[in-house]
Amino acid sequence: MELNMMVRERVLMGMSEAWGLGDFRRLVIGNGINMLGTAIFFIGMGWTVAQIGGPKEYGLIFTSYFLGHLPLLLYGGMVVDRMPRRTVALVADIAQAVLVTIAVIVLLLGFGEIETLLVVAFFTGGAGAFSIPAIGALVPDLVEEDLLPQANAIRGVAMTGAWMLGPLIGGFSVATWGIEVCLILDVVTFAFSALVLWTIPEIPVDREEGGNLREEVTEAWSFVKTQPWLFAGIAMFMIWHIGDSAIEIGVPFIIENNGLGAKEFGVFGAVGAAGAMIGSVIGGIRPVPKEIRGLVFYILIGGIAWCMLMWAMPIPFLLILVFVLLEGVLGGTLGVIWRTTMSDSVDQRLRGRVNSLDAIGSLIFIPLAPLMGGWMIEETNVLTTFSVAVSFMVLTTMAGLIVPSFRRFERVDSDLFPIEIDRSQSG
């Protein structure tokens, strides 16, 4: 008992120490506000399109976003590994603020909502291909390796806090004033995030002069192939996200089937984010040891899939929210495990490209999956679609549980990429 108390106190001190790092604290605050605006945007956009169009049009919005996002991820990762990560994220925030401002003006001039939102989703997806790997690679540049679990937990709490408040604000705003207000709030949050990033000093990337895009990507892919846990995780999520995307398309129609509206749609998202916040705190206070990270990771994924299936069951909305909360808790804990492993097991000079490969591999089928989900919901129903999706998701977790090297979440030494004593810090 005393040992557990001492460990818990040490972890809490670690979280306090991580939060005490000024540059990291500003990054968390700025990125959290950024995520708040993104959540408001997605909830407002999602409900607007679902009401005007239907499942297929709702799926098309997500397809548009990822068609803009995925093709640029490799290039974004290369840029992140060549330029200061803070600068890349700053430019991406400014670009997204300008893009969404133009979208507000276009809507106020009377252009079609679905067409405008399709375009803005496409271009913001492209900007996100730079900002997401930049932020992910910047965290280990600002925090010592022994504080990374606590730092990632703090970042997870901030992100999920934003995704908890954002859906509530977005649901209320779109129901009361319309999508234009949601977009204006998104612009304000991008501007705030850019101002915060401006106060963080540039940290140069410690690496030799790189080659062309093909050589850069080949080097990162060679590293991925030397790490069974990373290769398997990317492959597993490649299949898992097909089902996950189809399920996400069904959420507004679960709300409709219960006779509810935009505000309840926001509550649904907020409850899931609240659960993820709890899970992030748990992951930071009680870090999962490296020896069992992979086992816990794959068990959590299976639990998430079963919780999602319960969303479509003919049960009271309050009980559905219980499963939404539980899914969030499991997902928040899972996120801390994956981010921490990516931070402490990937070389600093490779992080941007490896994060991009992780995202591309994991999300490669997402442009198609929302369309499939929307089509299935229209042709069958929400419960049938969810059942098929969860079946795929559960089956993918089995490989991680069965193969020992897939669930060994730690850096593997190799001739091409030997383990360096101090690989996580640039100075």
C-alpha positions as CSV (number, residue, x, y, z in Angstrom):
1,M,0.0,0.0,0.0
2,E,2.8,2.4,1.0
3,L,4.6,1.6,-2.2
4,N,1.6,2.3,-4.3
5,M,1.1,5.6,-2.5
6,M,4.7,6.6,-3.1
7,V,4.4,5.7,-6.8
8,R,1.2,7.7,-7.2
9,E,2.8,10.7,-5.4
10,R,5.8,10.5,-7.7
11,V,3.5,10.4,-10.8
12,L,1.5,13.4,-9.5
13,M,4.7,15.3,-8.9
14,G,5.8,14.3,-12.5
15,M,2.5,15.8,-13.9
16,S,3.1,19.0,-11.8
17,E,6.7,19.2,-13.1
18,A,5.6,18.7,-16.7
19,W,2.9,21.4,-16.3
20,G,5.6,23.7,-14.9
21,L,7.5,23.7,-18.2
22,G,6.4,27.1,-19.6
23,D,6.7,26.3,-23.3
24,F,4.9,22.9,-22.9
25,R,2.2,24.6,-20.9
26,R,1.6,27.2,-23.5
27,L,1.5,24.5,-26.2
28,V,-1.1,22.6,-24.3
29,I,-3.3,25.7,-23.8
30,G,-3.0,26.8,-27.4
31,N,-3.6,23.4,-28.9
32,G,-6.5,22.8,-26.5
33,I,-8.2,26.0,-27.7
34,N,-7.5,24.9,-31.3
35,M,-9.2,21.6,-30.6
36,L,-12.1,23.4,-29.0
37,G,-12.8,25.3,-32.3
38,T,-12.3,22.1,-34.3
39,A,-14.9,20.3,-32.2
40,I,-17.4,23.2,-32.6
41,F,-16.8,23.1,-36.3
42,F,-17.3,19.4,-36.7
43,I,-20.4,19.2,-34.6
44,G,-22.0,22.2,-36.4
45,M,-21.0,21.0,-39.8
46,G,-22.1,17.4,-39.1
47,W,-25.5,18.3,-37.8
48,T,-26.1,20.8,-40.6
49,V,-25.2,18.3,-43.4
50,A,-27.1,15.4,-41.7
51,Q,-30.3,17.5,-41.6
52,I,-30.1,19.0,-45.1
53,G,-28.9,15.9,-46.8
54,G,-28.7,12.5,-45.1
55,P,-26.3,9.7,-44.3
56,K,-24.6,9.7,-47.7
57,E,-24.0,13.5,-47.7
58,Y,-22.8,13.3,-44.1
59,G,-20.4,10.6,-45.1
60,L,-19.3,12.7,-48.1
61,I,-18.2,15.5,-45.7
62,F,-15.7,13.2,-43.9
63,T,-14.6,11.8,-47.3
64,S,-13.8,15.4,-48.4
65,Y,-11.8,16.1,-45.3
66,F,-9.6,13.0,-45.6
67,L,-9.1,13.4,-49.3
68,G,-7.5,16.8,-48.5
69,H,-5.7,15.4,-45.5
70,L,-4.2,12.0,-46.5
71,P,-2.3,12.9,-49.7
72,L,-0.4,15.7,-47.9
73,L,0.5,13.8,-44.8
74,L,3.8,12.4,-46.1
75,Y,4.9,15.8,-47.3
76,G,3.7,17.3,-44.0
77,G,5.8,14.8,-42.1
78,M,8.9,15.6,-44.2
79,V,8.4,19.3,-43.6
80,V,8.0,18.7,-39.9
81,D,11.3,16.8,-39.8
82,R,13.1,19.6,-41.6
83,M,11.7,22.8,-40.1
84,P,11.0,23.9,-36.5
85,R,7.8,22.1,-35.5
86,R,6.4,25.3,-33.8
87,T,6.7,27.2,-37.1
88,V,4.9,24.6,-39.1
89,A,2.0,24.5,-36.6
90,L,1.9,28.3,-36.6
91,V,1.6,28.6,-40.4
92,A,-1.0,25.9,-40.5
93,D,-3.2,27.7,-37.9
94,I,-3.0,30.9,-39.8
95,A,-3.9,29.2,-43.0
96,Q,-6.9,27.5,-41.4
97,A,-8.1,30.8,-39.9
98,V,-8.0,32.4,-43.4
99,L,-9.8,29.4,-45.0
100,V,-12.6,29.3,-42.5
101,T,-13.1,33.1,-42.7
102,I,-13.6,32.8,-46.4
103,A,-16.1,30.1,-45.8
104,V,-18.1,32.3,-43.5
105,I,-18.2,35.1,-46.1
106,V,-19.3,32.7,-48.8
107,L,-22.1,31.4,-46.7
108,L,-23.3,34.9,-45.8
109,L,-23.4,35.7,-49.5
110,G,-25.9,32.9,-49.9
111,F,-24.0,30.0,-51.4
112,G,-25.1,26.5,-50.7
113,E,-24.2,25.1,-47.3
114,I,-23.3,21.5,-48.2
115,E,-21.1,22.6,-51.2
116,T,-19.3,25.3,-49.1
117,L,-18.7,22.9,-46.2
118,L,-17.4,20.2,-48.6
119,V,-14.8,22.7,-49.8
120,V,-13.8,24.0,-46.4
121,A,-13.5,20.5,-45.1
122,F,-11.2,19.6,-47.9
123,F,-8.8,22.5,-47.4
124,T,-8.8,22.4,-43.6
125,G,-8.0,18.7,-44.0
126,G,-5.0,19.6,-46.1
127,A,-3.8,22.2,-43.5
128,G,-4.2,19.6,-40.7
129,A,-1.7,17.3,-42.6
130,F,0.9,19.8,-41.4
131,S,-0.3,20.8,-38.0
132,I,-1.1,17.4,-36.5
133,P,2.3,15.8,-37.1
134,A,4.0,19.1,-36.1
135,I,2.2,19.2,-32.7
136,G,2.8,15.5,-32.1
137,A,6.5,15.9,-32.8
138,L,6.9,19.1,-30.8
139,V,5.9,17.6,-27.4
140,P,9.0,15.4,-27.0
141,D,11.1,18.4,-28.0
142,L,9.8,20.4,-25.1
143,V,9.6,17.6,-22.4
144,E,12.3,15.3,-20.9
145,E,11.7,11.6,-21.7
146,D,11.0,10.6,-18.1
147,L,8.1,13.1,-18.0
148,L,6.6,12.1,-21.4
149,P,3.8,9.8,-19.9
150,Q,2.6,12.7,-17.6
151,A,3.0,15.2,-20.4
152,N,1.0,13.1,-22.8
153,A,-1.6,12.6,-20.1
154,I,-1.9,16.4,-19.6
155,R,-2.2,17.0,-23.3
156,G,-4.8,14.2,-23.5
157,V,-6.8,15.9,-20.8
158,A,-6.6,19.3,-22.6
159,M,-7.6,17.7,-25.9
160,T,-10.5,15.8,-24.5
161,G,-11.6,18.8,-22.4
162,A,-11.8,20.7,-25.6
163,W,-13.8,17.9,-27.3
164,M,-16.1,17.9,-24.2
165,L,-16.9,21.6,-24.3
166,G,-16.8,21.9,-28.1
167,P,-19.7,19.7,-28.9
168,L,-21.8,21.4,-26.3
169,I,-21.0,24.8,-27.7
170,G,-21.3,23.6,-31.3
171,G,-24.6,21.8,-30.7
172,F,-26.1,24.9,-28.9
173,S,-24.7,27.3,-31.5
174,V,-25.9,25.4,-34.6
175,A,-29.3,24.9,-33.1
176,T,-29.7,28.5,-32.1
177,W,-27.9,30.6,-34.7
178,G,-26.7,28.2,-37.5
179,I,-23.5,27.0,-38.9
180,E,-22.0,30.5,-39.5
181,V,-21.6,31.1,-35.8
182,C,-19.8,27.8,-35.4
183,L,-17.4,28.8,-38.2
184,I,-16.7,32.2,-36.6
185,L,-15.9,30.6,-33.3
186,D,-13.5,28.2,-35.1
187,V,-11.7,31.2,-36.7
188,V,-11.2,32.8,-33.2
189,T,-9.7,29.6,-31.8
190,F,-7.3,29.3,-34.7
191,A,-6.2,32.9,-34.2
192,F,-5.7,32.3,-30.5
193,S,-3.7,29.2,-31.0
194,A,-1.4,31.0,-33.5
195,L,-0.7,33.8,-31.0
196,V,0.2,31.2,-28.4
197,L,2.5,29.3,-30.8
198,W,4.2,32.6,-31.6
199,T,5.4,32.8,-28.0
200,I,7.1,29.4,-28.1
201,P,10.7,29.5,-29.3
202,E,11.8,27.6,-32.4
203,I,13.6,24.4,-31.7
204,P,15.8,23.3,-34.6
205,V,15.5,19.7,-35.7
206,D,18.7,17.7,-35.0
207,R,19.4,15.9,-38.2
208,E,21.6,15.7,-41.3
209,E,20.6,17.3,-44.5
210,G,17.8,15.2,-46.0
211,G,17.2,13.9,-49.5
212,N,14.1,14.1,-51.7
213,L,10.6,13.0,-50.6
214,R,11.0,9.4,-51.7
215,E,14.3,9.0,-49.8
216,E,12.8,10.7,-46.7
217,V,9.7,8.4,-46.7
218,T,11.8,5.3,-47.4
219,E,13.9,6.0,-44.4
220,A,10.9,6.4,-42.1
221,W,9.2,3.3,-43.6
222,S,12.4,1.3,-43.0
223,F,12.3,2.3,-39.4
224,V,8.6,1.3,-39.1
225,K,9.5,-2.2,-40.5
226,T,12.1,-2.7,-37.8
227,Q,9.5,-2.1,-35.1
228,P,6.9,-5.0,-35.1
229,W,4.6,-3.1,-32.6
230,L,4.5,-0.1,-34.8
231,F,4.0,-1.9,-38.1
232,A,1.2,-4.1,-36.5
233,G,-0.5,-1.0,-34.9
234,I,-0.6,0.8,-38.2
235,A,-2.0,-2.3,-40.1
236,M,-4.5,-3.0,-37.3
237,F,-5.9,0.6,-37.3
238,M,-6.0,0.5,-41.1
239,I,-8.8,-2.0,-40.8
240,W,-10.2,-0.9,-37.5
241,H,-10.9,2.6,-38.7
242,I,-13.1,1.3,-41.5
243,G,-15.6,0.1,-38.9
244,D,-15.1,3.2,-36.7
245,S,-15.8,5.6,-39.5
246,A,-19.0,3.8,-40.4
247,I,-20.1,4.0,-36.8
248,E,-19.4,7.7,-36.6
249,I,-21.6,8.3,-39.6
250,G,-24.5,6.7,-37.7
251,V,-24.4,8.9,-34.6
252,P,-26.7,11.8,-35.8
253,F,-29.2,9.2,-36.9
254,I,-29.1,7.5,-33.5
255,I,-30.0,10.9,-32.1
256,E,-32.8,11.3,-34.6
257,N,-34.2,7.8,-33.9
258,N,-34.5,8.8,-30.2
259,G,-36.5,11.9,-31.2
260,L,-33.8,14.3,-30.2
261,G,-31.9,17.1,-31.8
262,A,-28.7,19.1,-32.3
263,K,-28.2,19.9,-28.6
264,E,-28.4,16.2,-27.7
265,F,-26.0,15.5,-30.6
266,G,-23.6,17.9,-28.8
267,V,-24.2,16.2,-25.5
268,F,-23.3,12.8,-27.1
269,G,-20.0,14.2,-28.2
270,A,-19.3,15.9,-24.9
271,V,-20.0,12.8,-22.8
272,G,-17.5,10.8,-25.0
273,A,-14.9,13.5,-24.5
274,A,-15.5,13.6,-20.8
275,G,-14.8,9.9,-20.7
276,A,-11.7,10.4,-22.7
277,M,-10.5,13.0,-20.2
278,I,-11.0,10.6,-17.4
279,G,-9.1,7.9,-19.3
280,S,-6.2,10.4,-20.0
281,V,-6.0,11.2,-16.3
282,I,-5.9,7.5,-15.4
283,G,-3.2,7.0,-18.0
284,G,-1.1,9.7,-16.6
285,I,-1.6,9.0,-12.9
286,R,-1.1,5.2,-13.4
287,P,1.2,4.8,-16.4
288,V,1.0,1.4,-18.0
289,P,4.5,-0.3,-17.7
290,K,6.2,-0.9,-21.0
291,E,6.1,-4.7,-20.4
292,I,2.3,-4.8,-20.6
293,R,1.5,-1.7,-22.7
294,G,0.6,-3.7,-25.8
295,L,-1.6,-6.2,-24.0
296,V,-3.6,-3.5,-22.3
297,F,-3.8,-1.5,-25.6
298,Y,-5.4,-4.3,-27.6
299,I,-7.8,-5.3,-24.7
300,L,-8.9,-1.6,-24.6
301,I,-9.5,-1.6,-28.4
302,G,-11.8,-4.6,-28.1
303,G,-13.7,-3.0,-25.3
304,I,-14.2,0.2,-27.3
305,A,-15.7,-1.8,-30.2
306,W,-18.3,-3.5,-27.9
307,C,-19.3,-0.2,-26.3
308,M,-19.9,1.3,-29.8
309,L,-22.2,-1.5,-30.7
310,M,-24.3,-0.7,-27.6
311,W,-24.9,2.8,-29.0
312,A,-27.2,1.4,-31.7
313,M,-29.3,-0.8,-29.3
314,P,-32.9,0.0,-28.6
315,I,-32.2,1.3,-25.1
316,P,-32.9,4.6,-23.4
317,F,-30.7,7.5,-24.4
318,L,-29.3,7.9,-20.9
319,L,-28.1,4.3,-21.0
320,I,-26.5,4.9,-24.4
321,L,-24.6,7.8,-22.8
322,V,-23.2,5.5,-20.2
323,F,-21.6,3.4,-22.9
324,V,-20.4,6.5,-24.7
325,L,-18.7,7.5,-21.4
326,L,-17.1,4.1,-21.0
327,E,-15.9,4.1,-24.6
328,G,-14.3,7.5,-23.9
329,V,-12.5,6.3,-20.8
330,L,-11.1,3.3,-22.7
331,G,-10.1,5.5,-25.6
332,G,-8.5,8.2,-23.5
333,T,-6.3,5.6,-21.7
334,L,-5.4,4.0,-25.0
335,G,-4.4,7.3,-26.5
336,V,-1.9,8.0,-23.7
337,I,-0.4,4.5,-24.2
338,W,0.1,5.1,-28.0
339,R,1.3,8.7,-27.8
340,T,3.8,7.8,-25.0
341,T,5.2,4.8,-27.0
342,M,5.5,6.9,-30.1
343,S,7.3,9.6,-28.1
344,D,9.8,7.4,-26.2
345,S,10.4,4.8,-29.0
346,V,10.9,6.9,-32.2
347,D,14.1,9.0,-32.9
348,Q,13.6,12.8,-32.8
349,R,14.7,13.2,-36.4
350,L,12.1,10.7,-37.6
351,R,9.1,11.6,-35.5
352,G,7.3,13.8,-38.0
353,R,7.6,11.3,-40.9
354,V,6.8,8.3,-38.7
355,N,3.7,10.1,-37.2
356,S,2.6,10.8,-40.8
357,L,3.1,7.2,-41.8
358,D,1.1,6.2,-38.8
359,A,-1.7,8.5,-39.7
360,I,-1.7,7.6,-43.4
361,G,-1.6,3.9,-42.8
362,S,-4.3,4.1,-40.0
363,L,-6.6,6.3,-42.0
364,I,-6.0,5.2,-45.6
365,F,-9.5,3.7,-46.1
366,I,-11.3,6.5,-44.3
367,P,-12.2,8.5,-47.5
368,L,-14.1,5.4,-48.6
369,A,-15.4,4.2,-45.2
370,P,-17.8,7.1,-44.5
371,L,-19.4,6.7,-47.9
372,M,-19.9,2.9,-47.2
373,G,-21.3,3.7,-43.8
374,G,-23.8,6.2,-45.2
375,W,-24.8,3.8,-47.9
376,M,-25.3,0.9,-45.5
377,I,-27.4,3.0,-43.1
378,E,-29.7,4.2,-45.9
379,E,-30.0,0.7,-47.4
380,T,-30.4,-1.2,-44.1
381,N,-30.4,0.5,-40.7
382,V,-28.1,1.8,-38.0
383,L,-28.0,-1.4,-35.9
384,T,-27.1,-3.6,-38.9
385,T,-24.3,-1.2,-40.0
386,F,-22.9,-1.1,-36.4
387,S,-23.0,-4.9,-36.1
388,V,-21.0,-5.4,-39.3
389,A,-18.5,-2.6,-38.4
390,V,-17.9,-4.0,-34.8
391,S,-17.3,-7.5,-36.2
392,F,-14.4,-6.1,-38.3
393,M,-13.1,-4.1,-35.4
394,V,-13.0,-7.0,-32.9
395,L,-11.4,-9.3,-35.4
396,T,-8.5,-6.9,-36.0
397,T,-7.6,-6.9,-32.3
398,M,-7.0,-10.6,-32.2
399,A,-3.7,-10.5,-34.0
400,G,-2.3,-8.0,-31.4
401,L,-3.4,-10.3,-28.6
402,I,-2.0,-13.5,-30.3
403,V,1.4,-12.4,-31.6
404,P,3.9,-11.5,-28.8
405,S,6.0,-9.1,-30.9
406,F,2.9,-7.1,-31.9
407,R,2.0,-6.4,-28.2
408,R,5.6,-5.6,-27.1
409,F,5.4,-1.8,-27.1
410,E,9.0,-0.8,-26.8
411,R,11.9,0.2,-29.1
412,V,13.5,-2.7,-30.9
413,D,17.3,-2.3,-31.6
414,S,18.4,-2.9,-35.2
415,D,21.5,-2.4,-37.3
416,L,19.8,0.3,-39.4
417,F,18.4,2.1,-36.4
418,P,20.5,1.4,-33.3
419,I,19.2,2.7,-30.0
420,E,20.8,5.9,-29.0
421,I,21.3,7.0,-25.4
422,D,19.7,10.4,-25.8
423,R,17.5,10.3,-28.8
424,S,14.5,12.2,-27.6
425,Q,15.9,15.7,-26.9
426,S,17.3,18.2,-29.4
427,G,18.7,20.5,-26.7
